[in-house]
Amino acid sequence: MLNTIERISENGQSIWCDNISRKLIDSGELERLIELGVVGVTSNPTIFMKAITGGPDYDERIQRLIDDGKTGMALYEGLVLADVGDAADILKPVYDRTSGVDGFVSLEVNPNLANDTAATIGEARRLFAALDRPNVFIKVPGTEAGIPAIEALIAEGINVNVTLIFSGTVYEKVAQAYIAGLTRLVASGGDPSKVASVASFFVSRVDTLVDSIIEEQLAAVPDDVEEDDDASYLLGQTAIANARIAYARFAEIFDETGPFGVLIEAGARPQRPLWASTSTKNPDLPDTMYIDALIGPNTVNTLPPASIDAVLDHGNSFVMIHDELDHAREMIADLARFGIDFDAVTDKLLVDGVEIFAQSFDDLVASLGEKERKLSAVS
């Protein structure tokens, strides 16, 4: 009998684990997740910070790297590249079995470079070459500077996970950058079947911010105003609506009967939407709400371990991504009726997302420096 993750997979969605650590790799937990149907791993600077600084698991490896003369960024990369590389090796059979559709591990470009196109390209090239594995994604944020970097990297055959996408407008730019990169790759004689990309569309953070704005409005509304005159019916509705609209656009852009069909004939694959941030932040909402609502063909959902357990215990596996698309568009349009500038919301989420990851990255490097000083003093 198939478990829920396996049934979701049969409906065209791949489940990846949004977590990486030395313990996950060394304990056999990653292999156990693969046996359950998990077919990829994602990471980000916040995940690495928690893993590396959350206990003594890395101390022995840090000491060895210090003994080898590694400091600063070299110390950071000595840990992170080993984790990503080892996880990629464990997932390589999945990559082979799925003909390069799944089995990937993602590593983020230094988020402090998010607004520098040339530096992002250079860093992505270096990391991809250092890992030297076909089943590694380099994560590039969907910033204004990131868009041309995505095109350039795809044109060179470098796998890209585009991260921190919050709006349909940015999603379209990301998709077109992928197509432009593939076109350049094919024109230069490259093989598009050897390059992969996903577009990581963030979900729950949208509701977190929009709902906070609505709740502020509601708090200021006099008690005698009728319910139909406020935005309360939009609470908890925006994120799923936003993602479903983006998926509809994905289906149009990558339709094999449209312009992308020429690249499909050359061996290219669509850039799948990856639903990120799908664990619920509001404890009043069902814990699998965003996961259940966004199951559909040619998608990925990356889940932290707790969400994987929740899906296995009580998640659904039905295809729901196409549901209520017209209603979704009405929900987004209604935001403006209540004075909520949705473009401003998604712009803020992108800026905040880059800042959060940059802070985590900087905190991790600083924490490693402190560990380095303490371990060096002991030795």
N, C-alpha and C positions, 0 to 999 in steps of 0.2 A: 504494500500500500504506500502510495506516494505521500510525503509530508507536504506542508503548505508551500514551502520554498520550491520544491520540485514541481508542484502544480502551477505555481506562478511562472516558473521557467517554461513549462509547456505552453503557456499563454503568451510567451514572447518577451518576458521581462527577466533580466539577469539581476540577481541579488549579490551585491558586493558588501564586504565588511568595512565599515568606516572606522578602522582602528588598526594600529600596528605597534608592536612592541617586541622587545627581545623575548619576553615571557611568552607571548603569543606564538612566536616562532619555535622556541626551544622546548616548550611544554608539549608540543603536538596538538595544541588547540587549533592551529590553522588547518592542519590536516583533518581534524574532526569537523570543522566548519565546511570544508570542501566535500566531505562525505555527506553532509546534510544538504548540499546543493549550492553553497556559496561559491561563486566563481571569480572573485576578484577582491582586491584590497585597495582602499584609498587612505590617504594620510593628509595631514596639514600641519602647520607649525604648532598649533595648539595641542594636537594629539601627541606630537613628538615631545613637546615640553612636558606634558603630564607624564608620559612614559619614562622619560630620561631623568626627570627631577623628582618623581614621585616615590622614590625609594632607592635601595642599594643595588637594584638589579644590574645597573650598568657600571658600578664602581670598579669591578675587576677589569672590564674592558677599557674603561677610562684610564686606569693605571697603566695598562699595557701600552696604550697610545701615548701617554705622557712619557713613558720610558723610551718610546721610539722617537721622542722629540716633537710630538704633535701638540700644538697649542692653538687657541682661538678657533678660527673657522676650520682649520685642518682637523682639530679635535672633533668639532661638530660633524664634519663630513665623514670622519672615520667611523663614527657611530651610525649615522643615518644611512650612508651608502651601504654599509654592511647589512642593516635591517632590510632595506628595500631590495637589495640584491638577493639576499637569502629567501625573502618572501617570494620574489619573482621566480627563483629556482623551484620552490615548492609548487608554485602555480603553473609552471611550464607545461606539465602534462595536460592541464585544462586548456591552455593556449593551443597546444597541438591538437587536442581532441575537437576543439571548436573551430579549427582552421583560422585562428587569430581573431576570433570575435571576442572571446573572454580570456581570463587568465592573466589579467594585468594588475600591476601595482603602480601607484602614482606617487610622484615626488614633486613638491612645490619648488619653483624658482624662488629665490630670496624675495619675499614680498616687499622689501624696501626698494626693489627695482620696478615696481608695478607701473610707474609712470615714465619709464625710460625704455623705449623700444629697442635700441641697439644693445643696451646692457642685458635686457631680457633675452634677446636672441643669443647673445654670447654665452650667457649663463646656462641656458637650455641646451645649447650645443655641447658645452663642457660636461654637464651632468649626464646627458644621454650617452655621450662617448665613454664617460667614466664607468657607467653601469654596464654598458655593452651587452644589453639583452634586448631581444625583440619585443618582450612583453612588459615594457616599462612605459608609462606615460609621464611626460613632463607637464606639470600643471602651470598654466599661464592665466592670469586673471583677465576677465573681460573688460578691462579698462580701455580708454581711448588709445593709449600707447600699446596695449596688449593686442589689439585687433591686427595691425600690420605684422606684429611678431608672429601671430598664429599663422598667417598666410606664408610668411617666409620659412617658418619651421616645417610646415606641412610640405612645402615645395622641396625641402631638403630630405624628406622622408622621415622626419622625426615625429613620433607619436605625441599628440597633445591632448591633455585634458583641460579644457577651458573652464575655469572656475569662477565663482562669484557672479553668476548671471542672475539677475532679478527681474529684468523687463523683457517684453517681447521685442522691443526696438533693438536692444543690445543682442538678444538671441539671433535676430535676423542678420546683424552685422557679423556675428560669429560664424553662422552658417555660410554666409557668402565668402568670408575669409577662408574657410575650409575649402570651399569649391574652387576659389581662385588659386589656392595653394596646390590643390590636386591638378588643376589645369596646367599650371607651370611645371609640375612634376612630370606629367605625361609628355608635355612639349619637349622636355629635356631628355626624354628617353627613359624616365624612371617608371617603376612598377607601382601603380597605386594600390594594388592588393596587399602590399607590404606595409602600408601606413594606416594607422587607425586614429580615431579621435572621438571624444565624447564632449558634449556640451553640458556642464554641470549647472543646472537650474535650481536655485535655492528656493525652498518652499515655506517652511513654518516661520522663518524670520519676517516674511511679508505680513502675515497675520499679526505677529507680535507688535510690529510698528503701527500698522493700520488700526488694529483694535485699540491700541493705546490712545490714538488720536480720537477715535469714535467715543471711547469712554470719557475722555476729557470733555468732549462736546456734550455728552449725556449728563455729565455732572453739572453742566452750566445751564441745562434746559429747565425751565419752570415746571412744577409738578402738573399744571393744568394743560400742558401741551399734549395732544393726542399722539399715540405711538407711531401712527403712520407718518408723522411729521419729523421723526428722528431716524438716525441711521442704525438703530439697534439690530435690525434684521441683517445687516452686513457683517456683524461680528462673527469671526471664524469662517468667513466665506471667501475672502479675497485670494488667499494663497492658492487654493485648489483651482479656482476660476482662472487665475493668472497662468498656472501651469497647463491647464487644459487648452487654453487659447494658444500657448506656445507649441503644444504638441500638434494641434491642428495645422499650424504654420509649418512645422517640421514635415508633416505628411505631404503638404503641397510642394515644398522646396525640393524634397528628395524623392518625389514620385518618379518611378522609372519610365513613365510615359512622357515626362517633361524634359526640360533641358539637361537635368542631371543624368538622364538615361545614357547619354554619350559616354559619360565617365563610368557608369556601371558596366557598359560594354567593354571598357578598357580594364575592368577588374576592380573598380573603386567600390567602397561600401559607404552607406549613409553615415553621417556623424550622429550617433544616437544621443537623444536627450538622456541625461543622468539626473535623477531627482535627488537632490542633496538637502540636508537639514529637514528630514521628514519625521523626526521624532517630535511629539507634541510638547510645546513649552508650557501650555496652559493646562494645569492639572484637572480642570473641569471638562476637558475634551477627551474623547476616547484615545488611548495611546497608539492605536494603529490607524487613526483617521486618515492622515495624509498618505500613508502607505497603501491602504485599501483603495483609496479614490483614484490613484494614479497608475494602476496596473494596466499595461497595454503593450502591444507588439513593438519591437525595436526600441526598447527603453531599458535603462538600468536604474536600480534604486540602491543607494549605498546606505547601510544601516549600522549603527553602533551595536555592540553585543546585546544590550538590553532590548533593543527593538527586534533583533533577530529572534531572541527568545519569545518575545511577545507575538511575533508573526507565527512562529511554530505552535504556540499555545492556543491562540484565538484569532489569528488573522484570516482574512478572506483571500481567495485566489481568483476571483472573477475579474474579467476585463471591464473596467469602469472608466477608462480614460476618455471615452467618447461621450459619456453621459452629460446631458444638459449643457451642451456647448453654447446654445443661444442664451440660456440663462446665465452662463458664465460671462458672456459678453455684456449682458445687461448689468450684472453685478459690478463689473469694472467701470462701466459707463455711469452707474449710479454714484460712484464715489465723488465725481465732480459735482453732482447735484447737491452734495453736502459740503462742498468747499474743500474736498481733499484732492490735492494735486498728486495723482498717482505717479507721474514721472518724477516729481520731487522726492516722493517716498522711495522709489527704486534707486534713484541717484544717491540718496543718503545711505541706503543699505549697502551699496557698492563701496562708497567711501569708507563707511564704518567697518565693512568686512576686511578691506585692505588694511586698515589701521589695527584691527584686532589681530590679524595674522602677523603683521609686522611687529606688534608689541610682543606677541608670543615668541616670535623668532628672536627678537632682541633679548627677551627675558631668558630664553634657553641658552643663548650664547653667554650671557652674563653669569647664569647659574653654573655653566660648565667652567667658566673662569674661576668661580669661587671653589668648585669641587677640585679643580686643578691645583689651586693654592693649598687647600687643605690636605690633599693626598700627597702633594710634593713635600709639605712640611712633615708629614708622618714618615715618609720614606727618607 
